[in-house]
Amino acid sequence: MPLTSHRRLVVSATLIAALAAGVAPATSASAAAPQAPAVPKTADTVPAPDMEGVVAALNAAMANGAPGAMARFSGPGGVQSRAVGVRDRVNGTPMDVRSRFRIGSVSKTFSTVVLLQLVQEGRLTLDSPVDTYLPGLLPDDRITVRHLLTHRSGLADYTDPMFANTVPGFESVRNRVFGYRELVDLSLALPRTTEPGVSYKYSNANFVVVGMLIEKLTGKPVADAYQRRIFKPLKLRDTSYVHPETRIAGRHVRGYLYPDAAGDPLVDSTEQTVSWAQSAGAVISSPADLNTFTKALMRGRLLSPAMMDAMTTVTPTDATNTRFYGLGLRRYDLSCGAQVYGHTGTVQGFYTYAFSTRDGRRSLSAMANSSNRGAVNTALGGTLEAAFCGKKPAAATASRADRDFSSLPAERDLPERH
């Protein structure tokens, strides 16, 4: 059989399997069509990680205002970790890659995995209206479960007004405990951002509703679903969901929030309920556990092949042709052609990147302990290029330089003033 015919048969079989599982790719009334999951590179084309470049990116994060930063790379050659600066500004404790920290919106991928497992179990379908399962919650029954997971629901992000004034906004919710419905009501009080399915618009409200779906369908708190379905099976001993408790247990990094006014002192934001985010951003983890999670996800240990195809079918989030979003999952296309899947995270005091290649053979997690400082977030993103693309040639081609992911401002998971 000719190779071309064989490829057509493989693609047809994959589509048939996906349709049978009820996970057909999302359609959109706007712009670009979804991109199918990429074919992993072969081993002989994979560059060695540039750990000097990783350190340079961590140092750049510090130069832009982070007290410290760290990264952990796991690949065929083993594990390599780097840390710079301090994890506690008061006592000067050095940054330590064994430490826990708040991972912010990387939590969205954990929540997505739980919900997609429930889809596999037949408890809901991706293209059913949310109101099928949560009657009367949303005023528009065109909003589907898939729209939530792809940030195409049009539900406004209540964190925009909540943190319009960064430090006062944070202090007003630091110790507050919200109900899910309170957060949804904050979103519904704002104008909708788009018609359902029309365009991508990141909103934490989407994943608050995801948490509500998980709890409605399982009859138990979302913490139980995380523990039974992800933390325990993967032996993620440093990963937890302690909402509404405020402390991070054991060895941990302290996070520092930049005020809006230049020159004002940093605010230690380590202890908080993160109740304003919950299933959208309240998980605590460590670099090693994040590597384990993204690798296991990409290797199919948590979801079926058909569901992984659905999760990794992406549409653009901007016009750079480097950034995409699937189901609770980002894809970044790097300058060397590598495509990595995972999520970014922002919560007061912490920026996080947690990404793996589609075959799960290589993974990187990186963290800097500050926020409301976009230059820190952008600099930290440079760890991806260094880790997955390796050392650049002395004279990089213009096309590669133009597509260098490190030159792009970081995507924001929360409103920022700097």
C-alpha positions as CSV (number, residue, x, y, z in Angstrom):
1,M,0.0,0.0,0.0
2,P,1.4,3.5,-0.9
3,L,2.5,5.5,2.1
4,T,0.0,8.3,1.3
5,S,-2.9,5.8,1.4
6,H,-1.7,4.4,4.6
7,R,-1.7,7.8,6.2
8,R,-5.2,8.5,5.0
9,L,-6.4,5.3,6.6
10,V,-4.8,6.1,9.9
11,V,-6.3,9.6,10.0
12,S,-9.7,8.2,9.1
13,A,-9.5,5.6,11.8
14,T,-8.5,8.2,14.4
15,L,-11.5,10.4,13.4
16,I,-13.9,7.5,13.6
17,A,-12.6,6.6,17.0
18,A,-12.9,10.2,18.2
19,L,-16.5,10.6,16.9
20,A,-17.5,7.3,18.5
21,A,-16.3,8.6,21.8
22,G,-18.3,11.8,21.5
23,V,-15.2,14.0,21.4
24,A,-15.4,15.6,17.9
25,P,-13.2,18.7,17.6
26,A,-14.8,22.0,18.5
27,T,-16.0,24.2,15.7
28,S,-15.8,28.0,15.8
29,A,-17.7,30.7,14.1
30,S,-14.5,32.8,13.9
31,A,-11.2,32.6,12.2
32,A,-8.8,29.7,12.4
33,A,-9.8,26.0,12.2
34,P,-8.6,23.7,15.0
35,Q,-5.2,22.1,14.5
36,A,-4.8,18.4,14.9
37,P,-2.4,17.0,17.4
38,A,1.2,17.1,16.2
39,V,3.3,14.1,15.4
40,P,6.2,13.9,17.9
41,K,9.8,14.3,16.6
42,T,12.0,11.3,16.4
43,A,14.7,10.8,19.0
44,D,17.6,11.5,16.7
45,T,16.2,15.1,16.0
46,V,15.7,16.0,19.7
47,P,18.3,18.6,20.9
48,A,19.9,18.3,24.3
49,P,18.6,20.9,26.8
50,D,20.6,24.1,27.1
51,M,20.8,24.3,30.9
52,E,23.1,27.4,30.6
53,G,20.2,29.0,28.7
54,V,17.8,27.8,31.4
55,V,19.9,29.5,34.0
56,A,20.1,32.6,31.9
57,A,16.3,32.8,31.8
58,L,16.1,32.3,35.5
59,N,18.6,35.0,36.1
60,A,16.6,37.3,33.7
61,A,13.5,36.7,35.8
62,M,15.5,37.8,38.9
63,A,17.0,40.8,37.1
64,N,13.4,41.8,36.3
65,G,12.4,41.6,40.0
66,A,11.8,38.1,41.2
67,P,13.5,37.2,44.5
68,G,14.3,33.7,43.1
69,A,13.5,31.2,40.3
70,M,13.9,27.6,39.6
71,A,13.4,25.0,36.8
72,R,13.5,21.2,36.6
73,F,13.9,19.4,33.2
74,S,13.3,15.7,32.8
75,G,14.3,13.9,29.6
76,P,15.9,10.8,28.2
77,G,19.2,11.9,29.7
78,G,17.8,12.2,33.2
79,V,16.8,15.0,35.5
80,Q,18.5,18.4,35.6
81,S,17.5,21.1,38.0
82,R,18.6,24.7,38.5
83,A,17.8,27.3,41.1
84,V,18.8,30.9,41.6
85,G,18.0,33.5,44.3
86,V,16.0,33.0,47.4
87,R,12.7,31.4,48.4
88,D,12.4,33.6,51.4
89,R,13.4,37.3,51.3
90,V,13.4,37.7,55.1
91,N,15.8,34.9,56.1
92,G,17.6,34.6,52.8
93,T,16.9,30.9,52.4
94,P,18.2,29.8,48.9
95,M,15.7,28.7,46.3
96,D,15.3,24.9,46.4
97,V,13.8,22.8,43.6
98,R,12.3,20.4,46.2
99,S,10.0,23.1,47.5
100,R,6.2,23.4,47.1
101,F,4.5,26.5,45.7
102,R,1.1,27.7,44.4
103,I,0.8,26.8,40.7
104,G,-2.1,29.1,39.8
105,S,-3.8,28.3,36.5
106,V,-1.8,25.1,35.9
107,S,-4.7,23.9,38.2
108,K,-7.0,24.2,35.1
109,T,-5.3,21.2,33.5
110,F,-5.9,19.1,36.6
111,S,-9.5,20.1,36.6
112,T,-9.8,19.4,32.9
113,V,-8.4,15.9,33.4
114,V,-11.0,15.1,36.0
115,L,-13.8,16.4,33.9
116,L,-12.7,14.5,30.8
117,Q,-12.5,11.3,32.9
118,L,-16.1,11.9,33.7
119,V,-16.8,12.3,30.0
120,Q,-15.2,8.9,29.4
121,E,-17.4,7.4,32.1
122,G,-20.5,8.7,30.3
123,R,-21.5,11.1,33.0
124,L,-21.6,14.1,30.6
125,T,-20.8,15.0,27.0
126,L,-18.6,17.8,25.8
127,D,-21.1,19.4,23.4
128,S,-24.1,19.4,25.8
129,P,-25.2,22.7,27.3
130,V,-23.8,23.4,30.8
131,D,-27.4,23.9,32.0
132,T,-28.1,20.3,31.2
133,Y,-26.1,19.4,34.3
134,L,-26.4,22.6,36.3
135,P,-30.0,23.8,35.5
136,G,-30.5,27.5,35.6
137,L,-26.9,28.3,36.4
138,L,-26.1,30.2,33.2
139,P,-28.5,32.5,31.3
140,D,-27.5,31.1,27.9
141,D,-28.1,27.5,27.2
142,R,-25.9,27.7,24.1
143,I,-22.8,27.5,26.4
144,T,-21.5,24.0,26.3
145,V,-19.0,22.1,28.4
146,R,-16.5,22.3,25.6
147,H,-16.9,26.1,25.5
148,L,-15.8,26.2,29.2
149,L,-12.7,24.1,28.6
150,T,-11.6,26.1,25.5
151,H,-12.4,29.6,27.0
152,R,-15.0,30.3,24.4
153,S,-18.1,30.6,26.6
154,G,-18.2,34.4,26.7
155,L,-18.3,34.4,30.5
156,A,-16.5,37.5,31.7
157,D,-13.5,37.1,34.0
158,Y,-14.5,38.4,37.4
159,T,-10.8,38.7,38.4
160,D,-10.5,41.8,36.1
161,P,-12.4,44.1,38.4
162,M,-11.5,42.1,41.5
163,F,-7.8,42.8,41.1
164,A,-8.1,46.2,39.2
165,N,-6.1,47.6,42.2
166,T,-3.7,44.8,42.7
167,V,-2.7,44.8,46.4
168,P,-6.0,46.2,47.8
169,G,-7.9,43.7,45.7
170,F,-5.7,40.8,46.9
171,E,-6.0,41.8,50.6
172,S,-9.8,42.0,50.3
173,V,-10.0,38.3,49.3
174,R,-6.8,36.9,51.0
175,N,-8.7,35.3,53.8
176,R,-12.2,35.2,52.2
177,V,-14.1,32.0,51.5
178,F,-16.3,32.1,48.4
179,G,-18.9,29.7,47.3
180,Y,-18.8,28.7,43.6
181,R,-22.1,30.4,42.9
182,E,-20.8,33.7,44.3
183,L,-18.0,33.7,41.8
184,V,-20.3,32.8,38.9
185,D,-22.6,35.6,39.9
186,L,-19.6,38.1,39.9
187,S,-19.0,37.0,36.3
188,L,-22.6,37.2,35.2
189,A,-22.8,40.8,36.6
190,L,-20.3,41.8,33.9
191,P,-20.9,42.1,30.1
192,R,-20.4,38.9,28.1
193,T,-17.1,39.0,26.1
194,T,-18.3,37.0,23.1
195,E,-21.1,34.8,21.8
196,P,-20.6,31.2,22.8
197,G,-18.1,29.4,20.6
198,V,-17.1,32.5,18.5
199,S,-13.7,33.4,19.9
200,Y,-11.1,32.7,22.6
201,K,-11.3,34.9,25.7
202,Y,-9.5,33.6,28.8
203,S,-11.7,33.7,31.9
204,N,-11.3,32.1,35.3
205,A,-15.1,31.9,35.5
206,N,-15.0,29.0,33.0
207,F,-13.1,26.8,35.4
208,V,-15.2,27.8,38.4
209,V,-18.1,26.2,36.5
210,V,-15.9,23.2,35.7
211,G,-15.4,22.7,39.5
212,M,-19.2,22.9,40.0
213,L,-19.7,20.3,37.3
214,I,-17.2,18.0,38.9
215,E,-18.8,18.3,42.3
216,K,-22.3,17.9,40.9
217,L,-21.5,14.7,39.0
218,T,-19.3,13.1,41.7
219,G,-21.3,14.2,44.7
220,K,-18.0,15.0,46.4
221,P,-15.7,18.0,46.8
222,V,-13.3,18.7,44.0
223,A,-10.4,18.0,46.4
224,D,-11.6,14.4,46.6
225,A,-11.6,14.0,42.8
226,Y,-8.1,15.4,42.5
227,Q,-6.8,13.1,45.2
228,R,-8.4,9.9,43.9
229,R,-8.1,10.4,40.2
230,I,-4.7,12.2,39.9
231,F,-2.6,12.8,43.0
232,K,-2.8,9.3,44.4
233,P,-2.5,7.3,41.2
234,L,0.6,9.3,40.1
235,K,2.0,9.4,43.7
236,L,2.2,13.2,43.7
237,R,3.2,13.5,47.3
238,D,4.0,17.2,47.1
239,T,0.7,18.1,45.4
240,S,-2.4,19.2,47.3
241,Y,-5.6,21.2,47.2
242,V,-6.1,22.6,50.7
243,H,-8.8,25.2,50.0
244,P,-9.8,27.1,52.1
245,E,-6.8,26.5,54.3
246,T,-4.2,29.2,53.9
247,R,-0.8,27.5,54.6
248,I,1.5,25.6,52.4
249,A,2.7,22.6,54.3
250,G,6.4,21.5,54.5
251,R,9.3,23.1,52.6
252,H,7.8,25.8,50.4
253,V,8.6,29.0,48.5
254,R,7.3,32.3,49.7
255,G,5.6,34.4,47.0
256,Y,5.8,38.1,46.6
257,L,3.3,40.4,45.0
258,Y,4.4,43.7,43.4
259,P,2.1,46.7,44.2
260,D,0.9,48.9,41.4
261,A,2.9,51.9,42.5
262,A,6.5,51.8,41.6
263,G,8.8,51.7,44.6
264,D,6.2,50.4,47.1
265,P,7.4,47.4,49.1
266,L,6.6,43.9,48.0
267,V,3.8,42.1,49.7
268,D,4.3,38.5,51.1
269,S,1.3,36.8,49.5
270,T,2.2,33.2,50.4
271,E,-0.7,32.6,52.8
272,Q,-4.2,32.9,51.3
273,T,-7.3,30.8,50.8
274,V,-7.2,31.2,46.9
275,S,-10.9,30.9,47.3
276,W,-11.3,33.5,44.6
277,A,-10.0,30.8,42.1
278,Q,-10.6,27.3,43.6
279,S,-10.8,24.8,40.7
280,A,-9.4,27.5,38.4
281,G,-6.2,28.0,40.3
282,A,-5.8,26.7,43.9
283,V,-3.6,23.6,43.6
284,I,-0.1,23.5,45.3
285,S,2.7,21.4,43.8
286,S,6.4,21.1,43.2
287,P,8.7,20.9,40.1
288,A,9.1,17.2,40.3
289,D,5.3,16.5,40.7
290,L,4.5,18.9,37.8
291,N,7.0,17.0,35.6
292,T,5.4,13.7,36.6
293,F,1.9,15.1,35.9
294,T,2.5,16.5,32.4
295,K,4.5,13.5,31.3
296,A,1.8,11.1,32.6
297,L,-0.9,13.1,30.9
298,M,0.9,13.2,27.5
299,R,1.7,9.5,27.7
300,G,-1.9,8.6,28.1
301,R,-1.9,7.4,31.7
302,L,-4.8,9.6,32.6
303,L,-7.0,9.7,29.5
304,S,-7.9,7.6,26.5
305,P,-6.3,8.1,23.1
306,A,-9.5,9.6,21.7
307,M,-9.8,12.0,24.7
308,M,-6.2,13.0,24.4
309,D,-6.8,13.8,20.7
310,A,-9.7,16.0,21.7
311,M,-7.6,17.7,24.5
312,T,-4.7,18.4,22.2
313,T,-6.7,19.7,19.2
314,V,-6.0,23.4,19.5
315,T,-7.0,26.8,18.1
316,P,-4.9,30.0,18.1
317,T,-5.1,32.4,21.1
318,D,-3.3,35.3,19.2
319,A,-1.9,36.2,15.9
320,T,1.7,35.0,16.5
321,N,1.1,31.5,15.2
322,T,2.9,30.2,18.3
323,R,0.2,30.1,21.0
324,F,-2.8,27.8,21.0
325,Y,-5.4,26.4,23.4
326,G,-7.1,23.0,23.5
327,L,-9.2,21.6,26.3
328,G,-7.7,23.1,29.5
329,L,-4.3,22.9,27.8
330,R,-2.0,25.3,26.1
331,R,0.3,24.5,23.2
332,Y,3.4,26.6,22.5
333,D,5.2,26.3,19.2
334,L,8.9,27.0,19.8
335,S,11.5,28.5,17.4
336,C,13.1,25.1,16.7
337,G,9.8,23.5,15.6
338,A,9.2,21.8,19.0
339,Q,5.6,21.8,20.2
340,V,5.0,21.6,23.9
341,Y,1.8,21.1,25.8
342,G,0.9,22.2,29.3
343,H,-0.2,25.4,31.1
344,T,1.0,28.6,32.6
345,G,0.1,29.7,36.1
346,T,-0.3,33.0,37.9
347,V,-1.4,33.5,41.4
348,Q,-0.3,36.3,43.7
349,G,3.4,35.8,44.3
350,F,4.1,33.0,41.8
351,Y,4.5,32.5,38.0
352,T,4.6,28.9,36.8
353,Y,5.3,27.0,33.5
354,A,4.6,23.3,33.3
355,F,5.0,21.7,29.8
356,S,5.9,18.5,28.1
357,T,6.4,17.3,24.6
358,R,3.5,15.3,23.1
359,D,5.3,12.0,23.5
360,G,5.9,12.8,27.2
361,R,9.6,12.1,26.9
362,R,10.7,15.6,27.9
363,S,9.1,17.9,30.4
364,L,10.0,21.2,32.1
365,S,8.5,23.0,35.1
366,A,9.7,26.5,36.1
367,M,8.7,29.0,38.8
368,A,9.5,32.5,39.8
369,N,8.3,33.8,43.2
370,S,6.8,37.2,42.2
371,S,3.8,38.4,40.2
372,N,2.2,41.6,38.9
373,R,5.5,41.9,37.0
374,G,5.0,40.8,33.4
375,A,8.7,41.1,32.6
376,V,9.4,38.3,35.1
377,N,6.8,36.1,33.5
378,T,8.2,36.7,30.0
379,A,11.8,36.0,31.2
380,L,10.7,32.8,32.9
381,G,9.1,31.7,29.6
382,G,12.6,31.6,28.1
383,T,13.2,28.4,30.0
384,L,11.0,26.6,27.4
385,E,13.2,27.6,24.4
386,A,16.4,26.7,26.2
387,A,15.1,23.4,27.5
388,F,13.3,22.1,24.5
389,C,15.3,23.7,21.6
390,G,18.8,23.4,23.1
391,K,21.7,25.7,22.2
392,K,21.1,28.1,19.3
393,P,23.6,28.3,16.5
394,A,26.0,31.3,16.8
395,A,24.2,32.9,13.9
396,A,20.6,31.9,14.1
397,T,18.5,32.3,11.0
398,A,16.2,35.3,10.7
399,S,13.2,33.1,10.5
400,R,14.1,31.4,13.8
401,A,14.8,34.7,15.5
402,D,11.4,36.0,14.4
403,R,9.7,33.0,15.9
404,D,11.6,32.9,19.1
405,F,9.0,32.3,21.8
406,S,11.2,34.1,24.3
407,S,10.8,37.4,22.5
408,L,7.0,37.4,23.0
409,P,5.3,39.0,26.1
410,A,4.0,36.3,28.4
411,E,0.3,35.4,28.3
412,R,-1.5,36.7,31.4
413,D,-3.7,34.5,33.5
414,L,-4.6,37.4,35.8
415,P,-4.8,41.2,35.3
416,E,-1.4,42.9,35.8
417,R,-0.3,46.5,36.0
418,H,3.5,46.0,35.2
